[in-house]
Amino acid sequence: MGDELIAAISDQAIGLNDPGIGDAARRRAPVQVPDLSEGTPSPAQKIVLDAGYRGVLVVPLLRPNKIVGALVVRRRNPGEFDQQIVHLMETFAAQSVLAIQNAKLFREIEEKGRELEAASRHKSQFLANMSHELRTPLNSVLGFTELLVDGIYGELPDKAKATVARVQANGRHLLGLINDVLDLSKIEAGQLTLALEDYSVGQIVRSTVTAVEPLARSKGLSLAVTVAENLPLGRGDERRLTQVLLNLAGNAVKFTERGAIDILADAVDGHFEIIVRDTGPGIAPTDQALIFDEFQQVDNSSTRQKGGTGLGLAISKRIVEMHGGTIGVESVPGSGSTFRMKIPIRAGEDVKAA
């Protein structure tokens, strides 16, 4: 068929009562027209007849409750088509319906995927903007409470000091939650970048211990640190790696009520390996696959009592992966947990953007 014939047929509206294609669709069965020159052809059939075709076979393309279209075979010689050809065309028609439906579903999935991707970007951008807007007044509140505690505006009564101290503690907790949301939003929006520089694993471990040791001591937990000697300098984002280790060690202290926390650091096969081991309640196998997802927490009463957004491990995993590394957990319920982080000693420039 030439372009002119295709265009001429395409301009014709065909209804269920029209001979040929309409008959086949209405009957839901193949229809043959042995000779278009006999009888009165429809407008569409007249176009085909004028083009030199005489015999027509129409096989409907059907779904259970829908007519998709028709498979039309034309030939210049009059006469009925052999039944083998009819059966073959029915097979082609059935496969064509599946192919058309699959193509339609694929296009719909692609379109939905693009819509979801755009919605995710907009959500991440909104959260990033809102986090910035929330941090500014909250930092101001914390600043003023700091001045009150320091007595800049005069000495406060003991009851007032205790109240302001609670305001400070809750404000810092809220700021930490906002910072987590901001970090995750930046990562999802591709706006979080790594500031690559030389760093010392020993210094990262020491900074972490300094931060978590007071809480560990107050709970009567033993905090042991083992850093291998003569570790090479690493290259990566020291502040972000410290954030990861602080999260791992902080969780270990938070969820462990008695026993010990061990932090170990070594270099193996071109990677730093940092381990945080605790004697806490442990994590069930089903939960181990979820804890690195956004807004996921181990679903037990003790975890719910501790609070948090469920973002810390998700952010840690993203930061480690941005360095080209991996992070995982090994745990048996009732026997504590071991978190293992491996990162290349020298993170490449090509991994500095999320």
ZILINBEL-V575390 format. One record per backbone hydrogen bond with DSSP energy under -1.0 kcal/mol. CO is the residue of the C=O (numbers start at 1). NH is the residue of the N-H. E is the energy in kcal/mol with one decimal. If there is no record, write none. Layout:
co=CO nh=NH e=E
co=CO nh=NH e=E
This chain:
co=2 nh=6 e=-2.3
co=3 nh=7 e=-2.7
co=4 nh=8 e=-2.3
co=5 nh=9 e=-2.4
co=6 nh=10 e=-2.5
co=7 nh=11 e=-1.3
co=9 nh=12 e=-1.9
co=15 nh=18 e=-1.3
co=20 nh=24 e=-2.4
co=21 nh=25 e=-2.3
co=22 nh=26 e=-2.6
co=23 nh=27 e=-2.8
co=24 nh=28 e=-1.4
co=24 nh=29 e=-1.3
co=31 nh=58 e=-3.0
co=33 nh=56 e=-2.1
co=34 nh=79 e=-2.3
co=35 nh=38 e=-1.4
co=42 nh=46 e=-2.9
co=43 nh=47 e=-1.6
co=44 nh=48 e=-1.7
co=45 nh=49 e=-2.9
co=46 nh=50 e=-2.6
co=47 nh=51 e=-1.1
co=48 nh=53 e=-1.9
co=49 nh=52 e=-1.8
co=54 nh=36 e=-2.1
co=55 nh=75 e=-2.3
co=56 nh=33 e=-2.8
co=57 nh=73 e=-2.9
co=58 nh=31 e=-2.5
co=59 nh=71 e=-3.4
co=61 nh=68 e=-2.5
co=61 nh=69 e=-1.4
co=63 nh=66 e=-1.1
co=66 nh=63 e=-3.1
co=69 nh=61 e=-2.9
co=71 nh=59 e=-2.7
co=73 nh=57 e=-2.8
co=75 nh=54 e=-2.5
co=75 nh=55 e=-1.7
co=82 nh=86 e=-1.9
co=83 nh=87 e=-2.8
co=84 nh=88 e=-2.3
co=85 nh=89 e=-2.6
co=86 nh=90 e=-2.1
co=87 nh=91 e=-2.0
co=88 nh=92 e=-2.4
co=89 nh=93 e=-2.6
co=90 nh=94 e=-2.4
co=91 nh=95 e=-2.3
co=92 nh=96 e=-2.4
co=93 nh=97 e=-2.2
co=94 nh=98 e=-1.6
co=95 nh=99 e=-2.4
co=96 nh=100 e=-3.0
co=97 nh=101 e=-2.7
co=98 nh=102 e=-2.7
co=99 nh=103 e=-2.5
co=100 nh=104 e=-2.4
co=101 nh=105 e=-2.7
co=102 nh=106 e=-2.6
co=103 nh=107 e=-2.3
co=104 nh=108 e=-2.3
co=105 nh=109 e=-2.8
co=106 nh=110 e=-2.6
co=107 nh=111 e=-2.4
co=108 nh=112 e=-2.8
co=109 nh=113 e=-2.8
co=110 nh=114 e=-2.3
co=111 nh=115 e=-2.3
co=112 nh=116 e=-3.0
co=113 nh=117 e=-2.5
co=114 nh=118 e=-2.3
co=115 nh=119 e=-2.6
co=116 nh=120 e=-2.7
co=117 nh=121 e=-2.2
co=118 nh=122 e=-2.5
co=119 nh=123 e=-2.6
co=120 nh=124 e=-2.7
co=121 nh=125 e=-2.7
co=122 nh=126 e=-2.6
co=123 nh=127 e=-2.8
co=124 nh=128 e=-2.4
co=125 nh=129 e=-2.5
co=126 nh=130 e=-3.0
co=127 nh=131 e=-2.6
co=128 nh=132 e=-1.9
co=129 nh=133 e=-2.2
co=130 nh=134 e=-2.4
co=131 nh=135 e=-2.3
co=132 nh=136 e=-1.6
co=134 nh=138 e=-1.6
co=135 nh=139 e=-2.9
co=136 nh=140 e=-1.5
co=137 nh=141 e=-2.4
co=138 nh=142 e=-2.6
co=139 nh=143 e=-2.2
co=140 nh=144 e=-2.3
co=141 nh=145 e=-2.3
co=142 nh=146 e=-2.0
co=143 nh=147 e=-1.8
co=144 nh=148 e=-2.1
co=145 nh=149 e=-2.6
co=146 nh=150 e=-2.1
co=147 nh=152 e=-2.2
co=148 nh=151 e=-1.1
co=151 nh=154 e=-1.5
co=157 nh=161 e=-2.5
co=158 nh=162 e=-2.2
co=159 nh=163 e=-2.0
co=160 nh=164 e=-2.9
co=161 nh=165 e=-2.5
co=162 nh=166 e=-1.8
co=163 nh=167 e=-2.2
co=164 nh=168 e=-2.6
co=165 nh=169 e=-2.5
co=166 nh=170 e=-2.7
co=167 nh=171 e=-2.4
co=168 nh=172 e=-2.7
co=169 nh=173 e=-2.1
co=170 nh=174 e=-2.5
co=171 nh=175 e=-2.5
co=172 nh=176 e=-2.2
co=173 nh=177 e=-1.9
co=174 nh=178 e=-2.4
co=175 nh=179 e=-2.6
co=176 nh=180 e=-1.9
co=177 nh=181 e=-2.2
co=178 nh=182 e=-2.5
co=179 nh=183 e=-2.6
co=180 nh=184 e=-2.5
co=181 nh=185 e=-2.4
co=182 nh=186 e=-2.4
co=183 nh=187 e=-2.4
co=184 nh=188 e=-2.6
co=185 nh=189 e=-2.2
co=186 nh=191 e=-3.1
co=186 nh=192 e=-1.1
co=187 nh=190 e=-1.3
co=192 nh=354 e=-1.8
co=194 nh=196 e=-1.1
co=197 nh=236 e=-2.5
co=199 nh=234 e=-2.6
co=200 nh=204 e=-1.9
co=201 nh=205 e=-2.5
co=202 nh=206 e=-2.5
co=203 nh=207 e=-2.6
co=204 nh=208 e=-1.9
co=205 nh=209 e=-2.6
co=206 nh=210 e=-2.5
co=207 nh=211 e=-1.4
co=208 nh=212 e=-2.2
co=209 nh=213 e=-2.4
co=212 nh=216 e=-2.2
co=213 nh=217 e=-2.9
co=214 nh=218 e=-2.2
co=215 nh=219 e=-1.3
co=216 nh=221 e=-2.9
co=217 nh=220 e=-1.3
co=222 nh=261 e=-3.3
co=224 nh=263 e=-2.5
co=226 nh=265 e=-2.4
co=234 nh=199 e=-2.4
co=235 nh=347 e=-2.6
co=236 nh=197 e=-2.2
co=237 nh=241 e=-2.5
co=238 nh=242 e=-2.4
co=239 nh=243 e=-1.9
co=240 nh=244 e=-1.9
co=241 nh=245 e=-2.4
co=242 nh=246 e=-2.8
co=243 nh=247 e=-1.9
co=244 nh=248 e=-2.3
co=245 nh=249 e=-3.0
co=246 nh=250 e=-2.7
co=247 nh=251 e=-2.3
co=248 nh=252 e=-2.0
co=249 nh=253 e=-2.4
co=250 nh=254 e=-2.6
co=251 nh=255 e=-2.6
co=259 nh=222 e=-2.2
co=261 nh=224 e=-2.8
co=262 nh=277 e=-3.0
co=263 nh=226 e=-2.8
co=264 nh=275 e=-3.0
co=265 nh=228 e=-2.5
co=266 nh=273 e=-3.1
co=268 nh=271 e=-1.4
co=270 nh=345 e=-2.3
co=271 nh=268 e=-3.1
co=272 nh=343 e=-2.0
co=273 nh=266 e=-1.9
co=274 nh=341 e=-2.8
co=275 nh=264 e=-2.5
co=276 nh=339 e=-2.8
co=277 nh=262 e=-3.0
co=280 nh=336 e=-1.1
co=281 nh=334 e=-3.5
co=284 nh=288 e=-1.7
co=287 nh=290 e=-1.6
co=287 nh=291 e=-1.8
co=290 nh=293 e=-2.5
co=293 nh=296 e=-1.2
co=298 nh=300 e=-1.8
co=300 nh=304 e=-2.2
co=301 nh=305 e=-1.9
co=302 nh=306 e=-1.1
co=303 nh=307 e=-1.1
co=310 nh=296 e=-1.3
co=311 nh=315 e=-2.8
co=312 nh=316 e=-2.4
co=313 nh=317 e=-2.6
co=314 nh=318 e=-1.9
co=315 nh=319 e=-2.6
co=316 nh=320 e=-2.6
co=317 nh=321 e=-2.5
co=318 nh=322 e=-2.2
co=319 nh=323 e=-1.1
co=320 nh=325 e=-2.6
co=321 nh=324 e=-1.4
co=326 nh=342 e=-2.9
co=328 nh=340 e=-2.4
co=330 nh=338 e=-2.5
co=332 nh=335 e=-2.9
co=336 nh=332 e=-1.2
co=337 nh=278 e=-2.5
co=338 nh=330 e=-2.4
co=339 nh=276 e=-2.5
co=340 nh=328 e=-1.9
co=341 nh=274 e=-2.7
co=342 nh=326 e=-2.4
co=343 nh=272 e=-3.0
co=345 nh=235 e=-2.8
co=348 nh=351 e=-1.5
co=349 nh=352 e=-1.2
co=352 nh=194 e=-3.6
